[in-house]
Amino acid sequence: MFYEPGKTDHNLPHDPFKACVIPRPIGWISTVNPDAANGNSTNGASIGAANLAPYSQFNNLTFDPPYVMFSSNQSPLRVQKDTVRNVEATGVFCWQLATYALREAVNISAEQVPYGVDEFERAGLEKEYSKVLATPVPMVKASPVRFECEYYTTIRLPGNPPMGSADVVIGKVVGIHIDEAVLTEDGKIDVSKTEPIARCGYYDYAVVRETFEMMIPGSNKDTIYGMEGSVRKHKAAREKEAAERMGVSSQDGQGPP
């Protein structure tokens, strides 16, 4: 079969597009509403009403430094989602790993409720606040992996109403929390312990409980460092290359003695 989205019909009972790009990691994003400060403070900064919502268009973009993105469609009323409003106003947000154990809370936090409603409270989730963000943001304490992020930019993708237009929000990861209980003896995150859930097509989700390993044939160090996402090895290789260039320049009489 072949069809042109928006031009020709796929003639299937359900639209297949989202079911083709799977599984998609879930951006379980927490933010604060800057206009609803409740008078409490953490590290001397005021805390606003909390917001928590899952986004199925989410991923990392690069690792040195690490950036992540999530895409948020407009609401049925053709306005930005609460998460995007909060991120752009405060310049910060957090991400937490959506796990099988927390799947019901993820689903509850997906419900559209009035602006300012605390989804942590609705889902019965305990909060733990960020450590390094200028404005403290609550995180899901029970999630084994959490990122603290600084807002970088928003890209608006035009689309058809009522929910077609999307805000692609990009943030820089400045703090990473990992529960040591989910690490293996050799220091890797064990997916059999975290059991992350991912979005599939239609109303389906997947849970990751096992993995397999493959190495790209002929992989060089740069490729390996990229696959690992190793900032430490990447930095060492970069510094070594710079030192070797300086050595060559010095020998050629072009650099410092």
C-alpha positions in Angstrom: 0.0 0.0 0.0 1.0 3.6 -0.4 -0.7 6.9 0.6 0.2 10.6 0.8 -0.7 11.9 4.3 -3.3 14.6 4.0 -3.8 14.0 0.3 -4.8 10.4 -0.2 -6.5 8.0 2.2 -4.7 4.9 3.6 -8.0 3.0 3.6 -7.2 1.4 6.9 -9.5 1.4 10.0 -6.7 3.1 12.0 -4.1 5.6 11.0 -0.7 3.8 10.8 1.8 6.6 11.0 2.5 6.6 14.8 2.5 2.8 14.8 5.4 2.8 12.3 7.8 4.8 14.5 8.1 2.6 17.6 8.9 2.3 20.4 9.1 5.9 21.3 10.7 6.9 24.7 8.4 8.9 26.9 9.2 12.4 27.9 7.7 12.6 31.4 8.3 16.3 31.9 7.8 18.2 35.1 7.7 22.0 35.3 6.4 24.8 37.6 3.9 27.5 37.0 5.7 30.8 37.7 2.4 32.6 38.3 1.2 30.3 41.1 4.0 30.7 43.7 2.8 29.3 47.0 5.2 31.0 49.3 7.4 28.0 50.0 11.1 28.1 49.1 13.9 25.7 48.4 17.5 27.0 48.3 16.1 30.5 48.6 13.9 30.4 45.5 10.1 30.4 45.4 8.3 27.3 44.2 5.2 27.5 42.0 2.4 25.0 41.4 3.8 21.8 39.8 2.9 20.4 36.5 3.7 16.8 35.2 2.9 15.4 31.8 4.1 12.6 29.5 5.1 13.3 25.9 5.6 10.4 23.4 7.7 12.5 21.0 10.9 12.7 23.1 14.6 11.8 22.7 18.1 12.8 23.3 19.9 14.9 20.6 23.6 14.6 21.5 25.7 13.8 24.6 28.6 16.2 24.9 27.0 18.3 26.3 23.8 16.4 26.6 20.6 17.9 25.1 17.1 16.5 25.0 13.9 17.4 23.1 10.2 16.9 23.4 7.4 17.8 21.0 4.1 19.1 22.3 1.1 19.5 20.1 -1.3 22.4 20.8 -4.3 21.7 22.9 -7.7 21.2 21.3 -8.3 24.9 22.1 -5.3 25.8 19.8 -3.1 27.0 22.7 0.3 25.9 24.0 0.3 23.0 26.5 0.9 23.9 30.1 4.4 22.3 30.0 5.6 24.5 27.1 4.2 27.7 28.8 6.0 26.9 32.0 9.3 26.0 30.3 9.4 29.2 28.3 8.5 31.3 31.3 10.9 29.7 33.8 13.7 28.5 31.6 13.9 25.1 33.3 12.3 21.6 33.4 13.0 18.1 34.5 12.6 14.7 32.9 11.9 11.5 34.7 12.1 7.9 33.3 8.6 6.5 32.9 8.7 2.9 34.2 6.4 -0.1 34.3 5.9 0.3 38.0 4.8 3.9 37.5 2.7 3.3 34.4 -0.7 4.2 36.0 0.7 7.5 37.4 2.1 8.3 33.9 -1.4 7.7 32.5 -3.1 9.9 35.1 -0.7 12.7 34.5 -1.6 12.6 30.8 -5.2 13.8 31.4 -5.9 17.4 30.4 -6.8 19.4 33.4 -7.1 23.1 34.1 -3.8 25.2 34.2 -2.3 25.2 37.6 -3.6 21.8 38.8 -0.8 19.7 40.4 -0.5 16.4 38.6 1.9 15.1 41.2 -0.9 15.3 43.8 -3.5 13.9 41.4 -1.3 10.8 40.7 -0.2 10.4 44.3 3.4 11.0 43.5 6.0 12.1 46.1 8.2 15.0 45.0 11.9 15.5 45.2 13.2 18.9 44.1 16.0 19.7 41.6 19.5 20.6 43.0 21.1 22.9 40.4 18.3 24.7 38.5 17.8 28.4 39.1 14.1 27.8 39.8 13.5 24.6 41.8 11.4 22.0 39.8 9.8 19.0 41.5 10.7 15.5 40.2 9.1 12.1 40.6 11.0 10.7 43.6 10.1 7.1 42.7 11.6 7.3 39.2 15.0 5.8 39.1 16.5 8.2 36.5 15.9 11.9 36.3 17.3 14.9 34.4 17.5 18.5 35.4 17.3 20.7 32.2 17.8 24.3 31.2 15.6 25.6 28.4 17.5 26.2 25.1 14.9 27.0 22.4 11.5 26.2 20.9 10.9 25.4 17.3 7.3 25.7 16.1 6.2 23.2 13.5 3.0 24.3 11.6 0.2 21.8 11.3 -3.5 21.4 10.9 -5.9 22.4 13.7 -7.1 21.6 16.2 -3.9 19.8 17.4 -1.6 19.7 14.5 0.9 22.5 15.3 3.7 21.4 17.6 6.2 23.1 19.8 9.6 21.3 19.7 11.3 22.2 23.0 15.0 21.6 23.4 16.8 21.7 26.7 20.4 21.2 28.0 20.8 18.5 30.6 22.7 20.0 33.6 22.0 17.5 36.3 21.5 13.7 36.2 20.0 11.6 39.1 20.4 7.8 39.0 19.3 5.4 41.7 22.3 3.2 42.4 20.0 0.2 42.9 19.4 0.0 39.2 23.1 -0.2 38.3 24.9 -3.4 37.4 28.2 -4.4 39.0 30.2 -3.0 36.1 28.3 0.4 36.3 25.6 0.2 33.6 22.0 1.0 34.0 20.1 -2.4 34.1 16.9 -2.2 32.1 15.6 -5.3 33.7 15.5 -3.3 36.9 14.2 0.0 35.5 11.7 -1.6 33.2 11.2 1.6 31.1 7.9 1.9 29.2 7.7 3.3 25.6 4.9 4.5 23.4 3.8 2.4 20.5 0.9 2.9 18.0 -2.7 3.4 18.8 -3.3 2.9 22.5 -0.4 0.5 23.0 2.8 0.7 25.1 5.8 -1.6 25.4 8.0 -2.4 28.4 11.8 -3.1 28.0 13.0 -6.0 30.0 15.9 -7.4 27.9 18.5 -6.2 25.5 21.0 -7.5 23.0 24.4 -6.1 22.0 25.8 -5.4 18.5 28.9 -3.5 17.5 29.1 -1.7 14.2 31.6 -3.5 11.9 34.9 -1.5 11.6 33.9 0.9 14.4 36.6 3.5 15.2 37.1 5.1 18.6 34.9 8.1 17.7 32.0 5.8 16.7 32.4 3.8 19.9 32.5 6.8 22.1 29.4 8.1 20.4 27.5 4.9 20.8 28.5 4.8 24.5 27.8 8.4 25.0 31.0 8.7 26.9 31.8 12.3 27.7 34.9 11.3 29.6 36.5 9.3 26.7 35.3 11.9 24.2 37.1 14.6 26.2 40.3 12.6 26.6 40.4 11.9 22.9 39.8 15.5 22.0 42.6 16.7 24.4 45.0 14.1 23.1 44.4 15.2 19.5 44.9 18.8 20.5 48.2 18.0 22.3 49.4 16.0 19.3 48.6 19.0 17.0 50.5 21.3 19.3 53.4 18.9 19.3 53.6 18.9 15.5 53.3 22.7 15.4 56.1 23.1 17.9 58.4 20.8 15.8 57.6 22.7 12.7 58.5 26.0 14.5 54.9 27.2 14.2 54.0 26.9 17.8 55.4 27.7 21.2 58.8 26.2 22.1 
